[in-house]
Amino acid sequence: MSFLRKPDVSAADVRPEKVEVLVAAGSQAVLPCKCRSLSSDSAIIWSKERGGTVWRKQRSGLQYRGSSWAQKGTQRVQCPHQQFERGDFSLQIDAVTKEDGGTYTCMVDVGRWVTQSVVTLRVLTVSVSPSVPLWGNNVSLGCDVSPRPDEASFRWRLNGSPYIPGTSSGLVVKAGLRLSGNWSCEVTSGGRRVEASAPLTVRGILQPSREDARLYAAVGSAASLPCIFSPGLKPSESLWEKLKPTSLFRSAVDRLPASFSSSSSPAQLPWDKSARLDPVGLEDEGRYRCSGTAEGQRLARNMKLIVAQSAFYTDSTKEKGSVTLSCQLSDSSDVTKYDWVQTTSDPNGTESVRSVLKGKTVRISPESEQNQWTCRFYGKEGVLGNITHQAQLIGGLTGPGKSSVPSRNTPTVVGLSLLLLVLLLVLAQMYKNHQRRKRIFQYPALETMVHNISNEREEKNRNRAKK
């Protein structure tokens, strides 16, 4: 800031103080201009180097703005008049753009004195090209300051976390789901620090959201294998495969389960290539891969299906016996805890939670085993899945070295089994008798001849004995 006394000193003799302002594009910039000499009829002129007049006020109070500073009928520049009484003639620029960067001059004429301030406005802009790339393509990230300062340091962040390496004004990255989100560039220059950001949206397979995502399903239930591409993509040559766990570097393809279906319905969106397993079996666990071609590029996503089941054991060592329920998963590496929830139903069909037991394996009474028990298993992010135990469905399963709970229908089953065995023996004997008679009556004449010969021999033997 400088002061010029009229007419003794010319404007060329003035060496105004230079101020720098650093802001992010799209924000508001305040260019300072303060004067210690106050006058109610001061004349103010804000101008931009090679840009003409930005804003001015005559002594009469009339205000003028440059025609290029209007955006959709709204003026972007103003000097709040309520601050004039304090000698503050700062200029406010709304929705700053890269083109607004440059050198501005403030001239305040209070009569005998003229105050001059020079302000350099630097605008930080972050660019992403292309802003919506396809997975696997290169993306250019730029952090531009206009006009460029002599010295500046840059630091990049992705979704609030530092991105390393990210200390230059420009980056080239390969588009992937992990790089989707908000990219921020922080610039430090001349003791001032400002940050600007831009979004990056990667098109590809949205669900599952990450590679080797884990899906949980209970034995006997229906499971969905998601494969959803970005809206607007129309993948062709879509393919589902089940992978063998034999190779670490190159996945071998296995046969898809018989319960697998991936048929598309008319109501299904063209970018939805999800599949289904119904019902899920123990042998269905493993890794699956969904792939498709979009815009000439092959996209694929792997996922792992983990199958859960409940096991039922009995223990006869207790005085009244007990039942043990165990929650078993084909892969429990991500499970942090288990709990068993007992639910009961009243005559109206309303279910209520009766008890909650902690642990993968719990011991309950035979009476409570007749109720519905559900095992819930959790990971770091919450519930992963559940499996419901039904006594009438798997009550016959027993573990090694264990004895099953005696069933109320055991005597009936034993009696029916014995009766069936007796009937089978009777039928077998009747069949043997029938076959024997059949063989005898097949040659009746031969049987008569044999009988006559035998009688003649006996008669000859008797006659010899008499002689």
Disulfide bonds with the S-S distance in Angstrom:
Cys33-Cys106 2.01
Cys143-Cys185 1.92
Cys227-Cys290 1.78
Cys327-Cys375 2.33
